[in-house]
Amino acid sequence: MKFVRMILGFVLFTTLTTTLVFSGTLENVKKRGKLNCGVSGGLAGFSAPDSSGKWKGLDVDMCRAVAAAVFGNAKKVKFISLTAKERFTALQSGEIDVLARNTTWTATRDTSLGLNFAGVNYYDGQGFLVSKKLGVKSALELNGASVCIQAGTTSELNLADYFRTNGMKYKTLTYDTSAQSRQGFESGRCDILTSDASQLYALKSQLKKPNSAVVLPEIISKEPLGPVVRQGDDVWFNIVKWSHIAMLNAEELGVTSKNVKKMAKGKNPAIQRLLGTSGDAGKNLHLDKKWAYNIIKEVGNYGESFERNVGLNTPLKIARGLNALWKDGGLQYGPPVR
Amino acid sequence: MGNLFDNIEKRGISVGFDFLNQESGFGIAQTLVEYDETSTHSKVFLVGILNTILVSVLGIITASIIGLFIGIGRLSSNWIISKLSMIYVELFRNIPILLQILFWYNVVLASLSSPRQSLVFFESVFLNNRGLYIPKPLLQDGFIFVAISFVLALVAIFYLSKWAKKRHDETGVKFPIWTVSFGIIVFSTTIVYFLSGSPIELEYSSLQGFNFVGGYNLLPELLALWFALSIYTATYIAEAVRAGIEAINKGQSEASLSLGLSKGLMLKKVILPQAIRIIIPPIINQYANLIKNSSLATAIGYPELVTVFSGTSLNQVGQAIEIILMTMAVYLILNIIVSMIMNYINAKMKIKER
């Protein structure tokens, strides 16, 4: 890990010392013929290669959607797996074009790192995973516990805040990757594992005995996770932002990967504008007018992606909750394509 | 450099060292100075440096001791000892250090039980997968007398050994200086200790809730890293020791044996003093390597400089260039200090040509 970070540091250093300006991300991506997308190396449901080596997950779908919008082909993505510590440097240095790595949108990250958050593709919150043996029912009973955690995350700060506010003591064990913290938890090095709740479900499903651990009911923070791009390239920022919004609108309008061909020929003006039959959303985004059509055809709408990767029929069994569409009582609200 | 700052500013990345005064907001498992979540990032920097120095110093001491014995062992006329030493060297120096660290860490964790089923020694030392817990001495008022008597004993031993050496040089009569010194220290401090009313109390560790509280706690991460670094670096030191000894002309050992010196005495008085001049320069390299290798701790989460400062702090404030430069400067300075000390020793040991 150290070496990867060193290399990233070096790349950042050298790219910054040359007068390279990053305004033309779209041109660079087109010229390269591939989108470089930074993802988590192994987080079931969000980004992980399956048994045949194919990347799968909610964040992976975000990358594929951008690739589909740009190239009309969701396969033209190179996935670059990054640890939490490496991710921002990789993006700042131009190593990747977009970062979709379950990254929490915070004020510091948005304002001081030279980055922009292009939306929220998963509303999350931090929780605790404990071994059933300990018989703990609430996070308020965790005084004196050892906590496994991933380095460079907002979880580290939330944890400190939570224990301090409640007058409890704790010991941290900071690992580089979530796989390491899972091992630490499994070997009994720590009593609890803390992370975003969605990750806890993913990690729990990867335990040798998934039923030996339980996720506590408390959610101690707001973790809006979303794709990130470099600041100062508005064309690219818009593309990533609207790729996500297109998936939301498609779900709201009932357009799926299965019926998109038929829907494109339909009469509904909102669907016509979204799928490029009318209007010039594509042109304004510097993309093909069938950009959203391609996203939905190749990747699907937000609901399809959610159910396929983290939904109730997957090992993670996560309900839509906050991530339902606004009209179903959730927070996912796509501004209109108009 | 101008370009660098231009571009950073254009992209809206913060620059400068103001972040050092920001509250860090995260916890660290092992801190040698007072630290909590409200401390600043400059405190994180200090905590990281101290943890790096701690594991480096521990590692350098044990690696030197193991290396010296293995190096001498390789030259032993005892077949088993020399072959075992050879196997040790060839085995451990040919496996990457990162793998060794991970191996020992997993061995340590896998072989130890949870805090509620700790191994207990003398009802006061506890070993479990949270580390080694030992009682912490709490110094009471009268401790000053014990300290004074200890210093006095040291002064006495200093003059005694001077006298013993002088007498040995003049008359050839030996004086059992080690036994006597040991006796003086133990005897005087014990008597003063009890006379002043046993001024040391021990704070024992006890199981409260999830973990042991009180006493000193050696983290498993520290133990694994210390173990791996010592074992690995010792192989190189052993080879340096062997090379140093083998470089001494055979005539030297033959001459001392024919003068009737025992083998141990020959090694101590004739061979090692000459070999040490050859051994020191390569050993400086190994000490420097050990310090640099300690940064691999980030793989197992031992909170040294790279893990906490150019890991967590970097990620919280996002100022890669400043932080990486500071981290590099620390390793540079640490290594320069080590090589200055060793060069000083080397200069002292050199053959004095007048």
Interface residues (C-beta under 8 A of the other chain):
Chain A: M1 K2 R5 M6 L8 G9 L12 F13 L16 T17 T18 T19 L20 V21 F22 A84 K85 F88 T89 Q92 T108 R109 T111 S112 L113 G114 L134 L142 N143 G144 A145 S146 A151 G152 T153 E156 L157 L159 A160 D161 F163 R164 Y170 K171 T172 L173 T174 Y175 D176 Q180 G184 S187 G188 R189 D191 R230 Q231 G232
Chain B: M1 N3 L4 N7 I8 K10 R11 G12 I13 S14 G25 F26 G27 I28 A29 E37 N106 L109 A110 S113 S114 N129 R130 Q208 G209 F210 N211 V213 P220 E221 S295 L296 T298 A299 I300 G301 P303 V306 T307 V308 S310 G311 T312 L314 N315 Q316 V317 G318 A320 I321 I324
